Amino acid sequence: MKDGKVAYKQPTTPEGTLEEQFRSVMLRLVEDTALNRTLLNTTEDGKKLVQQFDTIVTKEGRNGIAFQPELAASAKYTDAGLKFSDMPPVILDHMLKMVYGKEPISDWPKVLEEWKSKGGNDIIKEATDRYNQKSGVIMGD
């Protein structure tokens, strides 16, 4: 801070970039989110990112819901099933293809329909029943 304003300069050398990355990691370890926000607000892209944190990410949640013991439907439908922290293989396969440009992202609804047809509907039903009964439900952060 200088005269009540942030005096931040974007690093221009490889060493400066590494130093900033190190500090960023260390700040996350001590959870100094106020300083992270201050630094982010020094650029237009940073301001947009903070705005997205405040309006989108806070409503998205993180880890979701897990079930212990595992859902019986997940074990039955191995291509569509959910393990404790894994992505169903049928969805992960399509996501990777989309990331690498092998499939259009606009096909996402088709991916979900494929997942449902390979056991996803049964998984949804069992997960909903167990959630409503509070039976082996683990809530994520």
Contact map, one row per residue, 1 for C-alpha under 8 A:
111111100000000000000000000000000000000000000000000000000000000000000000000000000000000000000000000000000000000000000000000000000000000000000
111111100000000000000000000000000000000000000000000000000000000000000000000000000000000000000000000000000000000000000000000000000000000000000
111110000000000000000000000000000000000000000000000000000000000000000000000000000000000000000000000000000000000000000000000000000000000000000
111111000000000000000000000000000000000000000000000000000000000000000000000000000000000000000000000000000000000000000000000000000000000000000
111111100000000000000000000000000000000000000000000000000000000000000000000000000000000000000000000000000000000000000000000000000000000000000
110111110000000000000000000000000000011001000000000000000000000000000000000000000000000000000000000000000000000000000000000000000000000000000
110011111000000000000000000000000000000000000000000000000000000000000000000000000000000000000000000000000000000000000000000000000000000000000
000001111100000000000000000000000000001001000000000000000000000000000000000000000000000000000000000000000000000000000000000000000000000000000
000000111110000000000000000000000000000000000000000000000000000000000000000000000000000000000000000000000000000000000000000000000000000000000
000000011111000000000000000000000000000000000000000000000000000000000000000000000000000000000000000000000000000000000000000000000000000000000
000000001111110110010000000000000000000000000000000000000000000000000000000000000000000000000000000000000000000000000000000000000000000000000
000000000111110110000000000000000000000000000000000000000000000000000000000000000000000000000000000000000000000000000000000000000000000000000
000000000011111110000000000000000000000000000000000000000000000000000000000000000000000000000000000000000000000000000000000000000000000000000
000000000011111111000000000000000000000000000000000000000000000000000000000000000000000000000000000000000000000000000000000000000000000000000
000000000000111111100000000000000000000000000000000000000000000000000000000000000000000000000000000000000000000000000000000000000000000000000
000000000011111111110000000000000000000000000000000000000000000000000000000000000000000000000000000000000000000000000000000000000000000000000
000000000011111111111000000000000000000000000000000000000000000000000000000000000000000000000000000000000000000000000000000000000000000000000
000000000000011111111100000000000000000000000000000000000000000000000000000000000000000000000000000000000000000000000000000000000000000000000
000000000000001111111110000000000000000000000000000000000000000000000000000000000000000000000000000000000000000000000000000000000000000000000
000000000010000111111111000000000000000000000000000000000000000000000000000000000000000000000000000000000000000000000000000000000000000000000
000000000000000011111111100000000000000000000000000000000000000000000000000000000000000000000000000000000000000000000000000000000000000000000
000000000000000001111111110000000000000000000000000000000000000000000000000000000000000000000000000000000000000000000000000000000000000000000
000000000000000000111111111000000000000000000000000000000000000000000000000000000000000000000000000000000000000000000000000000000000000000000
000000000000000000011111111100000001000000000000000000000000000000000000000000000000000000000000000000000000000000000000000000000000000000000
000000000000000000001111111110000000000000000000000000000000000000000000000000000000000000000000000000000000000000000000000000000000000000000
000000000000000000000111111111000000000000000000000000000000000000000000000000000000000000000000000000000000000000000000000000000000000000000
000000000000000000000011111111111001000000000000000000000000000000000000000000000000000000000000000000000000000000000000000000000000000000000
000000000000000000000001111111111000000000000000000000000000000000000000000000000000000000000000000000000000000000000000000000000000000000000
000000000000000000000000111111100000000000000000000000000000000000000000000000000000000000000000000000000000000000000000000000000000000000000
000000000000000000000000011111110000000000000000000000000000000000000000000000000000000000000000000000000000000000000000000000000000000000000
000000000000000000000000001111111000000000000000000000000000000000000000000000000000000000000000000000000000000000000000000000000000000000000
000000000000000000000000001101111111000000000000000000000000000000000000000000000000000000000000000000000000000000000000000000000000000000000
000000000000000000000000001100111111100000000000000000000000000000000000000000000000000000000000000000000000000000000000000000000000000000000
000000000000000000000000000000011111110000000000000000000000000000000000000000000000000000000000000000000000000000000000000000000000000000000
000000000000000000000000000000011111111000000000000000000000000000000000000000000000000000000000000000000000000000000000000000000000000000000
000000000000000000000001001000011111111100000000000000000000000000000000000000000000000000000000000000000000000000000000000000000000000000000
000000000000000000000000000000001111111110000000010000000000000000000000000000000000000000000000000000000000000000000000000000000000000000000
000001000000000000000000000000000111111111000000000000000000000000000000000000000000000000000000000000000000000000000000000000000000000000000
000001010000000000000000000000000011111111000100000000000000000000000000000000000000000000000000000000000000000000000000000000000000000000000
000000000000000000000000000000000001111111101110110000000000000000000000000000000000000000000000000000000000000000000000000000000000000000000
000000000000000000000000000000000000111111110110010000000000000000000000000000000000000000000000000000000000000000000000000000000000000000000
000001010000000000000000000000000000011111110110000000000000000000000000000000000000000000000000000000000000000000000000000000000000000000000
000000000000000000000000000000000000000111111110000000000000000000000000000000000000000000000000000000000000000000000000000000000000000000000
000000000000000000000000000000000000000011111111000000000000000000000000000000000000000000000000000000000000000000000000000000000000000000000
000000000000000000000000000000000000000100111111100000000000000000000000000000000000000000000000000000000000000000000000000000000000000000000
000000000000000000000000000000000000001111111111110000000000000000000000000000000000000000000000000000000000000000000000000000000000000000000
000000000000000000000000000000000000000111111111111000000000000000000000000000000000000000000000000000000000000000000000000000000000000000000
000000000000000000000000000000000000000000011111111100000000000000000000000000000000000000000000000000000000000000000000000000000000000000000
000000000000000000000000000000000000000100001111111110000000000000000000000000000000000000000000000000000000000000000000000000000000000000000
000000000000000000000000000000000000100110000111111111000000000000000000000000000000000000000000000000000000000000000000000000000000000000000
000000000000000000000000000000000000000000000011111111100000000000000000000000000000000000000000000000000000000000000000000000000000000000000
000000000000000000000000000000000000000000000001111111111000000000000000000000000000000000000000000000000000000000000000000000000000000000000
000000000000000000000000000000000000000000000000111111111100000000000000000000000000000000000000000000000000000000000000000000000000000000000
000000000000000000000000000000000000000000000000011111111100000000000000000000000000000000000000000000000000000000000000000000000000000000000
000000000000000000000000000000000000000000000000001111111110000000000000000000000000000000000000000000000000000000000000000000000000000000000
000000000000000000000000000000000000000000000000000111111111000000000000000000000000000000000000000000000000000000000000000000000000000000000
000000000000000000000000000000000000000000000000000111111111100000000000000000000000000000000000000000000000000000000000000000000000000000000
000000000000000000000000000000000000000000000000000011111111100000000000000000000000000000000000000000000000000000000000000000000000000000000
000000000000000000000000000000000000000000000000000000111111100000000000000000000000000000000000000000000000000000000000000000000000000000000
000000000000000000000000000000000000000000000000000000011111110000000000000000000000000000000000000000000000000000000000000000000000000000000
000000000000000000000000000000000000000000000000000000001111111100000000000000000000000000000000000000000000000000000000000000000000000000001
000000000000000000000000000000000000000000000000000000000001111100000000000000000000000000000000000000000000000000000000000000000000000000011
000000000000000000000000000000000000000000000000000000000000111110000000000000000000000000000000000000000000000000000000000000000000000000111
000000000000000000000000000000000000000000000000000000000000111111000000000000000000000000000000000000000000000000000000000000000000000000111
000000000000000000000000000000000000000000000000000000000000001111100000000000000000000000000000000000000000000000000000000000000000000011110
000000000000000000000000000000000000000000000000000000000000000111110000000000000001100000000000000000000000000000000000000000000000000011110
000000000000000000000000000000000000000000000000000000000000000011111110000000000001000000000000000000000000000000000000000000100000000111000
000000000000000000000000000000000000000000000000000000000000000001111110000000000001000000000000000000000000000000000000000000000000000111000
000000000000000000000000000000000000000000000000000000000000000000111110000000000000000000000000000000000000000000000000000000000000000100000
000000000000000000000000000000000000000000000000000000000000000000111111011000000011000000000000000000000000000000000000000000000000000000000
000000000000000000000000000000000000000000000000000000000000000000111111111000000100000000000000000000000000000000000000001001100000000000000
000000000000000000000000000000000000000000000000000000000000000000000111111100000000000000000000000000000000000000000000000001000000000000000
000000000000000000000000000000000000000000000000000000000000000000000011111110001000000000000000000000000000000000000010011001000000000000000
000000000000000000000000000000000000000000000000000000000000000000000111111111011110000000000000000000000000000000000010001000000000000000000
000000000000000000000000000000000000000000000000000000000000000000000111111111001000000000000000000000000000000000000000000000000000000000000
000000000000000000000000000000000000000000000000000000000000000000000001111111001000000000000000000000000000000000000000000000000000000000000
000000000000000000000000000000000000000000000000000000000000000000000000111111111000000000000000000000000000000000000110000000000000000000000
000000000000000000000000000000000000000000000000000000000000000000000000011111111000000110000000000000000000000000000000000000000000000000000
000000000000000000000000000000000000000000000000000000000000000000000000000011111000000111000000000000000000000000000100000000000000000000000
000000000000000000000000000000000000000000000000000000000000000000000000010011111100000111100000000000000000000000110111000000000000000000000
000000000000000000000000000000000000000000000000000000000000000000000000111111111110000110000000000000000000000000000011001000000000000000000
000000000000000000000000000000000000000000000000000000000000000000000010010000011111111100000000000000000000000000000000000000000000000000000
000000000000000000000000000000000000000000000000000000000000000000000100010000001111111100000000000000000000000000000000000000000000000000000
000000000000000000000000000000000000000000000000000000000000000001110100000000000111110000000000000000000000000000000000000000000000000000000
000000000000000000000000000000000000000000000000000000000000000001000000000000000111111000000000000000000000000000000000000000000000000000000
000000000000000000000000000000000000000000000000000000000000000000000000000000000111111100000000000000000000000000000000000000000000000000000
000000000000000000000000000000000000000000000000000000000000000000000000000000000110111110110000000000000000000000000000000000000000000000000
000000000000000000000000000000000000000000000000000000000000000000000000000001111110011111110000000000000000000000000000000000000000000000000
000000000000000000000000000000000000000000000000000000000000000000000000000001111000001111111000000000000000000000000000000000000000000000000
000000000000000000000000000000000000000000000000000000000000000000000000000000110000000111111100000000000000001001100000000000000000000000000
000000000000000000000000000000000000000000000000000000000000000000000000000000010000001111111110000000000000001100100000000000000000000000000
000000000000000000000000000000000000000000000000000000000000000000000000000000000000001111111111000000000000000000000000000000000000000000000
000000000000000000000000000000000000000000000000000000000000000000000000000000000000000011111111100000000000000000000000000000000000000000000
000000000000000000000000000000000000000000000000000000000000000000000000000000000000000001111111110000100000001000000000000000000000000000000
000000000000000000000000000000000000000000000000000000000000000000000000000000000000000000111111111000000000000000000000000000000000000000000
000000000000000000000000000000000000000000000000000000000000000000000000000000000000000000011111111100000000000000000000000000000000000000000
000000000000000000000000000000000000000000000000000000000000000000000000000000000000000000001111111111100000000000000000000000000000000000000
000000000000000000000000000000000000000000000000000000000000000000000000000000000000000000000111111111111000000000000000000000000000000000000
000000000000000000000000000000000000000000000000000000000000000000000000000000000000000000000011111111000000000000000000000000000000000000000
000000000000000000000000000000000000000000000000000000000000000000000000000000000000000000000001111111100000000000000000000000000000000000000
000000000000000000000000000000000000000000000000000000000000000000000000000000000000000000000000111111110000000000000000000000000000000000000
000000000000000000000000000000000000000000000000000000000000000000000000000000000000000000000000111111110000000000000000000000000000000000000
000000000000000000000000000000000000000000000000000000000000000000000000000000000000000000000100110111111010000000000000000000000000000000000
000000000000000000000000000000000000000000000000000000000000000000000000000000000000000000000000010011111111000000000000000000000000000000000
000000000000000000000000000000000000000000000000000000000000000000000000000000000000000000000000010000111111000000000000000000000000000000000
000000000000000000000000000000000000000000000000000000000000000000000000000000000000000000000000000000011111100000000000000000000000000000000
000000000000000000000000000000000000000000000000000000000000000000000000000000000000000000000000000000111111111000000000000000000000000000000
000000000000000000000000000000000000000000000000000000000000000000000000000000000000000000000000000000011111111100000000000000000000000000000
000000000000000000000000000000000000000000000000000000000000000000000000000000000000000000000000000000000111111110000000000000000000000000000
000000000000000000000000000000000000000000000000000000000000000000000000000000000000000000000000000000000011111111000000000000000000000000000
000000000000000000000000000000000000000000000000000000000000000000000000000000000000000001100100000000000011111111100000000000000000000000000
000000000000000000000000000000000000000000000000000000000000000000000000000000000000000000100000000000000001111111110000000000000000000000000
000000000000000000000000000000000000000000000000000000000000000000000000000000000000000000000000000000000000111111111000000000000000000000000
000000000000000000000000000000000000000000000000000000000000000000000000000000000000000001000000000000000000011111111100000000000000000000000
000000000000000000000000000000000000000000000000000000000000000000000000000000010000000001100000000000000000001111111111000000000000000000000
000000000000000000000000000000000000000000000000000000000000000000000000000000010000000000000000000000000000000111111111110000000000000000000
000000000000000000000000000000000000000000000000000000000000000000000000000000000000000000000000000000000000000011111111100000000000000000000
000000000000000000000000000000000000000000000000000000000000000000000000000010110000000000000000000000000000000001111111000000000000000000000
000000000000000000000000000000000000000000000000000000000000000000000000110010011000000000000000000000000000000000111111111000000000000000000
000000000000000000000000000000000000000000000000000000000000000000000000000000011000000000000000000000000000000000111111111100000000000000000
000000000000000000000000000000000000000000000000000000000000000000000000000000000000000000000000000000000000000000011011111110000000000000000
000000000000000000000000000000000000000000000000000000000000000000000000100000000000000000000000000000000000000000010011111111000000000000000
000000000000000000000000000000000000000000000000000000000000000000000010110000001000000000000000000000000000000000000011111111100000000000000
000000000000000000000000000000000000000000000000000000000000000000000000000000000000000000000000000000000000000000000001111111110000000000000
000000000000000000000000000000000000000000000000000000000000000000000000000000000000000000000000000000000000000000000000111111111000000000000
000000000000000000000000000000000000000000000000000000000000000000000011100000000000000000000000000000000000000000000000011111111100000000000
000000000000000000000000000000000000000000000000000000000000000000100010000000000000000000000000000000000000000000000000001111111110000000000
000000000000000000000000000000000000000000000000000000000000000000000000000000000000000000000000000000000000000000000000000111111111000000000
000000000000000000000000000000000000000000000000000000000000000000000000000000000000000000000000000000000000000000000000000011111111100000000
000000000000000000000000000000000000000000000000000000000000000000000000000000000000000000000000000000000000000000000000000001111111111110000
000000000000000000000000000000000000000000000000000000000000000000000000000000000000000000000000000000000000000000000000000000111111111010000
000000000000000000000000000000000000000000000000000000000000000000000000000000000000000000000000000000000000000000000000000000011111111000000
000000000000000000000000000000000000000000000000000000000000000000000000000000000000000000000000000000000000000000000000000000001111111000000
000000000000000000000000000000000000000000000000000000000000000000000000000000000000000000000000000000000000000000000000000000000111111110000
000000000000000000000000000000000000000000000000000000000000000000000000000000000000000000000000000000000000000000000000000000000111111110000
000000000000000000000000000000000000000000000000000000000000000000111000000000000000000000000000000000000000000000000000000000000100011111000
000000000000000000000000000000000000000000000000000000000000000011110000000000000000000000000000000000000000000000000000000000000110011111100
000000000000000000000000000000000000000000000000000000000000000011110000000000000000000000000000000000000000000000000000000000000000000111110
000000000000000000000000000000000000000000000000000000000000001111000000000000000000000000000000000000000000000000000000000000000000000011111
000000000000000000000000000000000000000000000000000000000000011111000000000000000000000000000000000000000000000000000000000000000000000001111
000000000000000000000000000000000000000000000000000000000000111100000000000000000000000000000000000000000000000000000000000000000000000000111
